[in-house]
Amino acid sequence: MPSPLQGLTKSEVLQLQAQHGLNELAVADKKTLFKLLLRILSEPTFALLLLAGSIYLVIGKIDDALILIGFICISVGITLFQERKSEKAIDALKELSSPRAIVIRDSITQRIAGKDIVVGDILLLAEGDRIPADALLLESHDLLVDESLLTGESEPTIKDSASQVHSGCMVIRGSGIARVTAIGMQTELGKIGSSLKQIISLNSPLQEDIGELIKRVTIFGVSLSIIVLAIYGLMHDNWLQGALTAISLTMALLPEEFTVILTVFMALGVWRIARQKVLTRYAPVIETLGSITALCVDKTGTLTLNRMSLEVLATPQNILMLSSKDDELNPSQKELLGYCVLASEVKPFDPMEQAFYEKRHLAPEYINQTSEFELVHEYGLSPELPAMTHLWKASDSNQCLVAIKGAPEAVLKRCNLSQTQMAVIEKQIKDLASQGLRLLGVAKAQYMKQSSNWPANLSSFEFTWLGLVGLKDPIREEVPASIQKCQRAGIRVIMITGDHAITAQAIAKQAGIDSASVLSGSDINTLNDLELREAVKKTSVYVRIKPTEKLRLVKALQANNEVVAMTGDGVNDAPALKAAHVGIAMGQRGTDVAREAASLVLLNDDFSSIVHTIQQGRQIYDNLHKAIIYVVAVHIPMAGAVFIPILFGVQPILDPIHIVFLQMIIDPACAIIFEMEAPESDVMLKPPRSINQKLFSFQSISMALLQGAGLTTIVVGLYFWLLNMNYSHAMATTLSFGSLVLGNISLIIVSRSKNDHLLRILQKTNPSQKWILGIGVISFGFLITIPFLRDRFQFTVPTLEGALVILASGLIGITWYELVKLGYRRKWGQ
């Protein structure tokens, strides 16, 4: 059995993992390749293709049916590739989303994924952690655990040493050390199977919008196709060919790419955001990122490095600025530092407490004294008392040392000081805080234990003020530039901290945050909701804020129609994280409670990662918007090429075989080219998008309709003109189809940017464009040069004159697209 201080060795861990596997629960309904293939084949488009293939067989066009089936296989392959790419992007993030745990291995405290826990591991449990496995407590310090997941009891349970704690339960208060006794399906949670219940996912607003549009277009397309079937059948007395034409029209109108676009964009968007060290727990939050108007962030670890160093020891008599070399401390300074360490965690993981331990050698008298004492009780931090208190009992008596450290004003209230002493301390606080130092007050007391119960609160102790400790936490180098970027993008950055007002103002000035107005938690509590709504309009720095006050801030900002992103890390931050439009939990120092309440998890606790994520969110939505406009636009000439000729009693340009060929260009283009498109130069210079803005706005649809109508006019006009000039039907079809392919390709290129013209777009690289468009052009070349394919598509080899006609139609199309885009940009500022 491993020593609690050493934990398992690396070789023992590997052996146990090989023996027992990973600490994971069974996953229900895993998506297999077969299930994915089955879902793809159940799409309406593929059903229509199979129906068209059957009709070809009935009318004796076996070669056409085989070609169509071949195209179906290629189309399925493309869709399958895109779906699997999305699946793999999500799978790659599972490692990041795995619950974390702090363990001791090889005598080193380290943070690992919960799935890597093995039986025998030594766990360090802290407030806000979700327990990763069943374990036996070796030490318990005021440990309170919520076991409602297993027992159904709402009241948390007090856990003493030798008690059992269970996987999935939450640490509400205190800390502890435990040895793992069961993992995975062998835990109580695994046996019950509570976590295996299927979660019902609600559609996001974007999914609702797209679903509604697909529904409407489908109804319209099917209705129009029935009319076409009737017209063709009555006019030509050929109902099977009429059915093929009706199928062609339905396929041309069905915007099945919308589903592919949304799936690929959201999955790869989650993956791209993860590359910014941000884990997306709920993909629909990507839709909201571009609408954020207020970004509320914690100071420590987000704006600052969270690499604390102890800089100052301030006793009532003097202030000592610590240097890098070993400093000589006087007795009162040694006592201050010694009691500061006694009030800290025994095995510090927090950077602030580690900073105290790094200097503990400067007060050896007090540190050595604790070898004769045992930590017997502690009073943890709470919103009511932002201070930590430890009781150390002598081994041979009931005498206890009491050490407290916390917010200076909270500790001062516990000490009996004269007005003169208070004035001196308050001046020290003001002078040191103005330097941007984080200050903690430290005090001591004596206590004689006379019963088995400890005092319920700190009123039983008579504290003596020892002084202030000042910590330096440098601001991150990239923060000022990132805040400027937010401000240019119309996003107000709001700093929330538990620090003193003067400290907060000093840091805010360094960061570039407006610090003219400051509100404290106590100030907020004096304001009613209407007054707070007015106050938050002009205040961007909030100090001494408790979690309940964070929630009021979120609601006040939202009442002012702000779209709020909020960071948090503690147990009590969960309500504010849930209430915010975008809750962002700290991944390194955040609790599991906060992570589960948030929609994003900041893996490196770095402010610039949040800004990059907002930019990525704007880029994803922007590219999605471009893809949607393109898809709507390109379906118009496809439908027109079927429907318009029928109205004039002429054979349609497109059959199902033509449409499936076009879709092999359209699907990868809309789902890959646009997804990989670089952001527009002004993506972070525009104001936030309205959260109520619809993807299918009048501007979007009108632009798509105009571009699509232009290409329809070119393609169908060219077809009628060629027939009128007595060209063969095969030549008219070949050149019209060529102009549609070229028009489609040029529309893809032009649609890559809303702002830039064609020549500038061509200078911007897009890794996938040359491959997809190149394959499209080469494939069309095969259709007109390989006799078997040429006959199936009813094409002929175009003359040089015909090739020039196709190129001319492409130039006309590009000119039209650019004119529409220019007019759209001038009218609506896009």
LUMTORZA-116893 format. One line per field, with one value per residue (C-alpha): residue in one letter; x, y, z. Coordinates in steps of 0.25 Angstrom, whole numbers, plus 5000, padded with zeros to 4 digits. Example, Ala and Ser with C-alpha at 12.3 -4.5 7.8 and 13.67 -1.06 7.14 Angstrom:
2
rest	[A_S]
east	[5049_5055]
north	[4982_4996]
up	[5031_5029]
This chain:
830
rest	[M_P_S_P_L_Q_G_L_T_K_S_E_V_L_Q_L_Q_A_Q_H_G_L_N_E_L_A_V_A_D_K_K_T_L_F_K_L_L_L_R_I_L_S_E_P_T_F_A_L_L_L_L_A_G_S_I_Y_L_V_I_G_K_I_D_D_A_L_I_L_I_G_F_I_C_I_S_V_G_I_T_L_F_Q_E_R_K_S_E_K_A_I_D_A_L_K_E_L_S_S_P_R_A_I_V_I_R_D_S_I_T_Q_R_I_A_G_K_D_I_V_V_G_D_I_L_L_L_A_E_G_D_R_I_P_A_D_A_L_L_L_E_S_H_D_L_L_V_D_E_S_L_L_T_G_E_S_E_P_T_I_K_D_S_A_S_Q_V_H_S_G_C_M_V_I_R_G_S_G_I_A_R_V_T_A_I_G_M_Q_T_E_L_G_K_I_G_S_S_L_K_Q_I_I_S_L_N_S_P_L_Q_E_D_I_G_E_L_I_K_R_V_T_I_F_G_V_S_L_S_I_I_V_L_A_I_Y_G_L_M_H_D_N_W_L_Q_G_A_L_T_A_I_S_L_T_M_A_L_L_P_E_E_F_T_V_I_L_T_V_F_M_A_L_G_V_W_R_I_A_R_Q_K_V_L_T_R_Y_A_P_V_I_E_T_L_G_S_I_T_A_L_C_V_D_K_T_G_T_L_T_L_N_R_M_S_L_E_V_L_A_T_P_Q_N_I_L_M_L_S_S_K_D_D_E_L_N_P_S_Q_K_E_L_L_G_Y_C_V_L_A_S_E_V_K_P_F_D_P_M_E_Q_A_F_Y_E_K_R_H_L_A_P_E_Y_I_N_Q_T_S_E_F_E_L_V_H_E_Y_G_L_S_P_E_L_P_A_M_T_H_L_W_K_A_S_D_S_N_Q_C_L_V_A_I_K_G_A_P_E_A_V_L_K_R_C_N_L_S_Q_T_Q_M_A_V_I_E_K_Q_I_K_D_L_A_S_Q_G_L_R_L_L_G_V_A_K_A_Q_Y_M_K_Q_S_S_N_W_P_A_N_L_S_S_F_E_F_T_W_L_G_L_V_G_L_K_D_P_I_R_E_E_V_P_A_S_I_Q_K_C_Q_R_A_G_I_R_V_I_M_I_T_G_D_H_A_I_T_A_Q_A_I_A_K_Q_A_G_I_D_S_A_S_V_L_S_G_S_D_I_N_T_L_N_D_L_E_L_R_E_A_V_K_K_T_S_V_Y_V_R_I_K_P_T_E_K_L_R_L_V_K_A_L_Q_A_N_N_E_V_V_A_M_T_G_D_G_V_N_D_A_P_A_L_K_A_A_H_V_G_I_A_M_G_Q_R_G_T_D_V_A_R_E_A_A_S_L_V_L_L_N_D_D_F_S_S_I_V_H_T_I_Q_Q_G_R_Q_I_Y_D_N_L_H_K_A_I_I_Y_V_V_A_V_H_I_P_M_A_G_A_V_F_I_P_I_L_F_G_V_Q_P_I_L_D_P_I_H_I_V_F_L_Q_M_I_I_D_P_A_C_A_I_I_F_E_M_E_A_P_E_S_D_V_M_L_K_P_P_R_S_I_N_Q_K_L_F_S_F_Q_S_I_S_M_A_L_L_Q_G_A_G_L_T_T_I_V_V_G_L_Y_F_W_L_L_N_M_N_Y_S_H_A_M_A_T_T_L_S_F_G_S_L_V_L_G_N_I_S_L_I_I_V_S_R_S_K_N_D_H_L_L_R_I_L_Q_K_T_N_P_S_Q_K_W_I_L_G_I_G_V_I_S_F_G_F_L_I_T_I_P_F_L_R_D_R_F_Q_F_T_V_P_T_L_E_G_A_L_V_I_L_A_S_G_L_I_G_I_T_W_Y_E_L_V_K_L_G_Y_R_R_K_W_G_Q]
east	[5000_5006_5010_5000_5011_5018_5006_5008_5020_5019_5021_5010_5000_5003_5002_4989_4983_4987_4980_4967_4966_4962_4953_4941_4927_4921_4916_4902_4899_4913_4912_4918_4921_4909_4900_4906_4904_4890_4886_4893_4885_4872_4873_4862_4873_4878_4864_4861_4874_4870_4856_4862_4872_4860_4852_4865_4864_4850_4851_4863_4874_4883_4896_4890_4885_4899_4905_4895_4898_4913_4910_4902_4914_4923_4913_4911_4926_4928_4917_4922_4936_4931_4923_4934_4943_4933_4932_4948_4948_4939_4946_4959_4953_4948_4962_4960_4946_4950_4948_4961_4967_4979_4987_5001_5010_5024_5023_5019_5005_5000_4987_4982_4970_4960_4960_4974_4971_4975_4972_4982_4984_4985_4974_4975_4960_4957_4944_4937_4943_4935_4940_4946_4945_4941_4951_4955_4958_4971_4970_4958_4958_4944_4940_4925_4921_4908_4904_4890_4894_4894_4885_4875_4877_4878_4886_4901_4909_4920_4932_4942_4955_4953_4939_4936_4934_4928_4930_4921_4919_4923_4932_4924_4933_4947_4958_4963_4973_4967_4972_4964_4957_4949_4948_4939_4928_4932_4929_4915_4911_4916_4907_4895_4897_4892_4900_4896_4883_4881_4882_4871_4878_4870_4872_4879_4873_4881_4877_4862_4864_4870_4860_4849_4855_4857_4843_4837_4846_4843_4828_4829_4839_4830_4817_4824_4830_4816_4811_4823_4820_4806_4810_4821_4812_4800_4808_4817_4809_4822_4819_4833_4841_4832_4835_4850_4848_4840_4851_4861_4853_4852_4866_4870_4861_4864_4875_4880_4894_4889_4889_4903_4908_4903_4909_4923_4924_4919_4928_4941_4937_4938_4951_4957_4953_4960_4973_4971_4972_4957_4948_4934_4924_4912_4914_4902_4909_4918_4905_4906_4920_4919_4908_4916_4915_4920_4932_4933_4946_4953_4966_4975_4980_4972_4977_4989_4999_4995_5009_5010_5022_5022_5028_5024_5023_5017_5016_5010_5024_5030_5029_5039_5041_5046_5057_5062_5073_5071_5065_5068_5055_5052_5044_5031_5033_5036_5024_5015_5021_5020_5006_5003_5008_5001_4988_4991_4988_4998_5000_4998_4993_4989_4999_4997_4999_5011_5017_5017_5023_5034_5038_5035_5050_5051_5043_5049_5045_5031_5031_5039_5030_5018_5026_5020_5006_4996_4986_4973_4962_4960_4949_4949_4947_4932_4925_4922_4936_4947_4958_4964_4966_4975_4975_4988_4988_5000_5002_5004_4993_4980_4987_4984_4990_4980_4985_4976_4979_4969_4964_4970_4957_4951_4963_4963_4949_4953_4964_4963_4971_4971_4968_4983_4987_4975_4980_4994_4989_4979_4991_4999_4988_4986_5000_5003_4990_4993_5005_4996_5000_4989_4988_4984_4983_4989_4985_4988_4980_4981_4971_4969_4961_4951_4941_4940_4933_4940_4934_4923_4930_4941_4935_4941_4955_4962_4971_4984_4987_5001_5001_5000_5006_5007_5007_5011_5004_5009_4999_5000_5008_4997_4985_4986_4986_4975_4966_4968_4964_4951_4948_4950_4940_4930_4932_4933_4943_4938_4948_4943_4952_4952_4964_4964_4959_4972_4979_4968_4969_4984_4983_4971_4980_4991_4981_4974_4961_4953_4955_4949_4937_4939_4927_4929_4921_4915_4912_4904_4896_4891_4886_4872_4871_4868_4879_4889_4885_4889_4902_4907_4905_4918_4925_4935_4943_4936_4944_4941_4930_4924_4917_4903_4907_4913_4899_4893_4903_4900_4885_4887_4895_4885_4874_4881_4881_4895_4900_4909_4920_4925_4937_4937_4944_4937_4926_4917_4920_4911_4898_4905_4912_4898_4891_4901_4899_4913_4919_4934_4940_4955_4961_4973_4968_4953_4945_4937_4924_4928_4933_4919_4911_4919_4918_4933_4945_4957_4968_4980_4972_4978_4969_4975_4969_4955_4958_4963_4950_4941_4948_4947_4932_4930_4938_4930_4917_4922_4927_4914_4906_4915_4912_4897_4896_4904_4895_4882_4888_4893_4880_4872_4879_4878_4863_4862_4869_4859_4846_4847_4849_4837_4828_4832_4830_4845_4853_4860_4875_4877_4873_4876_4890_4894_4889_4896_4909_4907_4904_4918_4924_4914_4915_4930_4930_4920_4925_4940_4944_4936_4939_4954_4952_4961_4954_4951_4960_4949_4944_4948_4945_4930_4920_4915_4904_4890_4886_4873_4878_4873_4883_4872_4870_4864_4878_4884_4872_4871_4886_4885_4873_4879_4892_4884_4875_4887_4893_4879_4877_4891_4889_4875_4877_4889_4881_4869_4878_4886_4873_4868_4881_4878_4889_4887_4881_4894_4902_4892_4892_4907_4910_4898_4903_4917_4913_4906_4918_4927_4917_4916_4931_4932_4921_4929_4941_4933_4926_4938_4938_4927_4937_4948_4947_4951_4966_4968_4961_4970_4982_4976_4980_4970_4976_4964_4959_4969_4967_4951_4950_4961_4954_4941_4947_4955_4942_4934_4946_4944_4929_4931_4944_4940_4930_4923_4921_4918_4906_4900_4900_4895_4907_4916_4930_4929_4936_4946_4935_4927_4938_4939_4924_4925_4937_4929_4917_4926_4932_4918_4914_4926_4923_4908_4912_4922_4912_4902_4912_4916_4902_4899_4911_4908_4893_4895_4910_4914]
north	[5000_5014_5024_5035_5045_5038_5032_5021_5021_5022_5008_5004_5013_5007_4993_4996_5003_4990_4982_4990_4999_5014_5021_5022_5018_5011_5020_5016_5017_5020_5025_5014_5015_5007_5016_5028_5022_5018_5032_5038_5029_5032_5047_5051_5054_5040_5034_5043_5038_5024_5026_5033_5021_5011_5019_5019_5004_5003_5011_5003_5013_5003_5011_5024_5016_5011_5025_5030_5019_5022_5037_5033_5025_5037_5046_5037_5036_5051_5053_5041_5048_5061_5055_5046_5058_5065_5053_5052_5067_5064_5052_5059_5068_5057_5057_5072_5070_5058_5062_5066_5061_5065_5053_5050_5041_5039_5049_5060_5067_5067_5069_5058_5054_5047_5035_5032_5030_5016_5008_5012_5026_5037_5048_5062_5067_5082_5090_5090_5077_5066_5053_5045_5031_5023_5025_5024_5037_5037_5052_5061_5076_5081_5072_5073_5065_5066_5051_5054_5048_5034_5036_5046_5053_5069_5071_5070_5059_5062_5053_5049_5041_5027_5030_5026_5036_5033_5036_5047_5053_5068_5074_5086_5090_5087_5078_5064_5053_5040_5026_5021_5008_5006_5012_5012_5002_4997_5010_5011_5021_5011_5000_5009_5014_5028_5035_5026_5033_5039_5054_5061_5072_5084_5090_5104_5116_5114_5100_5104_5115_5105_5094_5104_5108_5094_5090_5102_5100_5085_5087_5098_5088_5076_5084_5090_5077_5071_5082_5079_5065_5068_5078_5069_5057_5064_5071_5060_5048_5042_5041_5033_5044_5054_5047_5049_5063_5065_5058_5067_5079_5074_5071_5085_5092_5083_5091_5078_5085_5093_5081_5078_5092_5093_5080_5082_5097_5094_5082_5088_5101_5094_5088_5101_5108_5097_5101_5114_5106_5108_5096_5097_5089_5093_5095_5105_5115_5118_5125_5135_5138_5149_5156_5158_5173_5172_5163_5161_5155_5152_5159_5148_5138_5143_5157_5154_5142_5136_5134_5140_5145_5150_5164_5171_5168_5180_5180_5191_5196_5196_5191_5181_5180_5166_5164_5152_5149_5144_5155_5157_5158_5164_5156_5162_5160_5145_5144_5150_5141_5129_5131_5134_5120_5113_5119_5113_5099_5088_5083_5096_5095_5110_5119_5129_5119_5113_5128_5127_5114_5118_5128_5120_5117_5132_5129_5115_5117_5117_5106_5097_5099_5093_5079_5079_5083_5076_5083_5079_5088_5099_5109_5111_5123_5127_5139_5144_5143_5144_5138_5124_5120_5108_5102_5095_5087_5083_5068_5068_5078_5084_5097_5102_5112_5119_5126_5134_5141_5148_5161_5172_5178_5164_5161_5175_5174_5162_5169_5179_5191_5206_5217_5221_5207_5206_5219_5213_5200_5207_5216_5204_5197_5210_5211_5197_5195_5207_5199_5188_5178_5168_5169_5160_5162_5152_5151_5140_5135_5125_5115_5104_5093_5088_5079_5070_5081_5092_5106_5108_5122_5131_5139_5130_5135_5148_5151_5160_5167_5163_5171_5171_5162_5167_5159_5163_5156_5162_5166_5157_5164_5162_5167_5182_5179_5169_5179_5189_5179_5177_5191_5193_5182_5189_5180_5186_5179_5179_5174_5167_5164_5161_5171_5184_5196_5203_5190_5188_5202_5201_5187_5193_5205_5196_5187_5199_5197_5209_5211_5224_5218_5207_5199_5190_5178_5186_5198_5188_5183_5197_5199_5194_5187_5200_5208_5196_5196_5211_5209_5197_5206_5214_5205_5195_5191_5184_5180_5171_5164_5152_5141_5146_5160_5154_5149_5162_5169_5159_5161_5177_5176_5167_5177_5187_5178_5174_5161_5156_5147_5144_5136_5129_5118_5115_5107_5119_5125_5114_5123_5135_5125_5119_5132_5139_5137_5131_5125_5123_5114_5114_5101_5102_5107_5106_5096_5085_5092_5104_5096_5088_5101_5108_5107_5109_5105_5113_5103_5113_5123_5134_5146_5147_5133_5138_5149_5139_5131_5143_5146_5131_5131_5143_5137_5124_5131_5140_5128_5121_5133_5133_5118_5120_5131_5123_5110_5118_5126_5113_5105_5116_5114_5099_5099_5110_5100_5090_5098_5109_5101_5092_5105_5107_5093_5090_5079_5083_5085_5077_5062_5056_5051_5066_5070_5060_5064_5078_5074_5067_5081_5089_5080_5080_5095_5100_5091_5091_5104_5113_5107_5108_5123_5133_5144_5157_5168_5176_5164_5170_5184_5183_5184_5172_5165_5166_5153_5154_5155_5144_5136_5138_5153_5161_5165_5151_5145_5157_5156_5141_5143_5154_5146_5133_5140_5146_5132_5126_5137_5134_5119_5118_5130_5123_5110_5117_5125_5113_5105_5118_5118_5104_5098_5083_5080_5073_5085_5095_5085_5084_5099_5103_5092_5097_5112_5107_5099_5111_5121_5112_5112_5127_5129_5121_5129_5143_5138_5136_5150_5161_5172_5169_5169_5156_5160_5162_5149_5141_5147_5141_5126_5116_5102_5094_5103_5099_5084_5085_5094_5087_5074_5080_5086_5073_5065_5073_5071_5056_5057_5064_5056_5041_5036_5027_5038_5048_5040_5038_5053_5056_5065_5067_5072_5087_5095_5106_5116_5108_5108_5123_5125_5117_5126_5139_5134_5132_5147_5152_5144_5149_5164_5162_5155_5167_5177_5171_5170_5185_5189_5181_5186_5201_5200_5192_5195_5180]
up	[5000_4996_5006_5007_5004_4993_4985_4974_4965_4950_4948_4958_4951_4937_4943_4950_4937_4929_4939_4942_4930_4931_4941_4932_4932_4920_4909_4903_4888_4883_4868_4859_4845_4841_4849_4843_4829_4832_4836_4823_4814_4821_4817_4807_4796_4795_4795_4783_4776_4779_4773_4761_4759_4759_4749_4740_4741_4738_4725_4721_4723_4731_4728_4734_4746_4748_4747_4756_4767_4765_4768_4780_4785_4783_4789_4801_4803_4803_4813_4822_4821_4826_4837_4842_4842_4851_4860_4861_4864_4876_4880_4881_4891_4901_4907_4911_4916_4925_4940_4946_4959_4968_4972_4979_4970_4973_4984_4974_4974_4960_4953_4944_4936_4944_4935_4938_4953_4958_4970_4981_4976_4987_4984_4989_4991_4992_4992_4979_4974_4968_4974_4962_4969_4981_4992_5007_5014_5021_5026_5027_5030_5032_5020_5015_5003_4995_4992_4987_4973_4980_4992_4988_5001_4999_5012_5010_5019_5029_5026_5036_5034_5031_5024_5010_4999_4985_4971_4965_4979_4981_4992_4997_5008_5014_5009_5010_5006_5001_4995_4983_4986_4973_4959_4947_4947_4960_4967_4974_4963_4952_4959_4959_4945_4949_4939_4927_4925_4912_4911_4902_4894_4891_4878_4878_4871_4859_4858_4859_4848_4839_4842_4839_4826_4821_4825_4817_4805_4805_4805_4794_4786_4787_4783_4771_4767_4767_4758_4749_4748_4744_4734_4728_4728_4721_4711_4707_4711_4718_4733_4736_4729_4737_4750_4747_4744_4757_4765_4758_4763_4777_4778_4772_4782_4795_4803_4809_4810_4822_4831_4827_4828_4842_4847_4841_4845_4859_4861_4855_4862_4875_4871_4866_4879_4887_4880_4887_4900_4902_4904_4898_4907_4899_4884_4882_4891_4878_4873_4885_4884_4874_4881_4894_4899_4913_4917_4933_4937_4950_4952_4958_4948_4937_4935_4944_4943_4956_4959_4973_4981_4995_4994_5007_5022_5029_5044_5052_5054_5040_5026_5020_5005_5003_4993_4985_4994_5008_5017_5032_5039_5053_5063_5060_5045_5047_5055_5044_5034_5043_5046_5031_5028_5040_5034_5020_5015_5019_5005_4997_4983_4981_4976_4987_4998_4991_4991_5007_5007_4998_5009_5021_5024_5028_5041_5045_5060_5057_5046_5055_5066_5058_5059_5073_5068_5060_5051_5058_5052_5042_5038_5023_5014_5013_5006_5020_5025_5014_5023_5027_5041_5046_5060_5064_5076_5085_5086_5101_5105_5101_5097_5083_5074_5065_5052_5043_5030_5020_5015_5024_5028_5031_5040_5046_5051_5059_5066_5078_5073_5077_5067_5066_5063_5052_5046_5044_5038_5029_5024_5021_5014_5005_5002_4998_4991_4982_4977_4972_4983_4988_5003_5014_5029_5039_5053_5065_5077_5088_5091_5102_5097_5109_5101_5089_5081_5074_5075_5064_5060_5062_5073_5084_5080_5084_5072_5073_5060_5054_5041_5026_5016_5002_4989_4975_4963_4950_4939_4927_4916_4905_4914_4910_4895_4897_4905_4894_4884_4891_4893_4877_4876_4884_4896_4910_4919_4934_4945_4957_4969_4983_4985_4992_4983_4982_4978_4967_4962_4960_4953_4944_4940_4936_4928_4921_4928_4931_4946_4949_4956_4966_4973_4985_4989_5001_4991_4982_4994_4997_4983_4978_4965_4957_4964_4961_4946_4945_4953_4944_4932_4936_4945_4940_4953_4964_4977_4990_4982_4987_4978_4981_4977_4964_4961_4963_4954_4943_4944_4944_4932_4925_4929_4921_4909_4910_4905_4917_4918_4932_4937_4951_4958_4971_4976_4979_4965_4958_4959_4952_4942_4938_4938_4928_4913_4913_4926_4926_4936_4940_4936_4944_4957_4955_4963_4956_4961_4953_4941_4940_4941_4930_4915_4913_4921_4920_4920_4923_4931_4921_4917_4903_4900_4903_4893_4883_4885_4883_4870_4866_4869_4861_4849_4850_4849_4838_4830_4833_4828_4815_4813_4815_4805_4795_4796_4795_4783_4776_4777_4770_4756_4758_4760_4749_4739_4742_4744_4734_4721_4725_4725_4710_4706_4705_4711_4724_4725_4737_4740_4754_4749_4746_4759_4767_4760_4764_4778_4779_4777_4785_4798_4800_4796_4806_4817_4815_4807_4815_4829_4826_4821_4829_4837_4830_4833_4841_4849_4862_4857_4856_4868_4874_4866_4872_4879_4873_4858_4849_4840_4829_4829_4818_4814_4813_4806_4796_4793_4790_4782_4773_4771_4768_4759_4751_4749_4745_4735_4729_4729_4724_4715_4708_4707_4700_4691_4686_4683_4676_4668_4663_4672_4675_4688_4693_4690_4697_4709_4709_4708_4718_4728_4726_4729_4742_4747_4744_4750_4762_4764_4762_4772_4782_4780_4781_4793_4801_4805_4808_4807_4797_4782_4774_4771_4786_4790_4780_4788_4801_4803_4806_4807_4802_4790_4779_4782_4782_4771_4763_4764_4760_4747_4744_4746_4736_4727_4728_4725_4712_4708_4712_4702_4712_4722_4711_4705_4719_4722_4708_4705_4693_4691_4691_4680_4683_4680_4691_4701_4699_4701_4715_4719_4715_4723_4735_4733_4733_4745_4753_4749_4753_4767_4770_4766_4775_4787_4785_4785_4797_4804_4801_4805_4818_4822_4820]
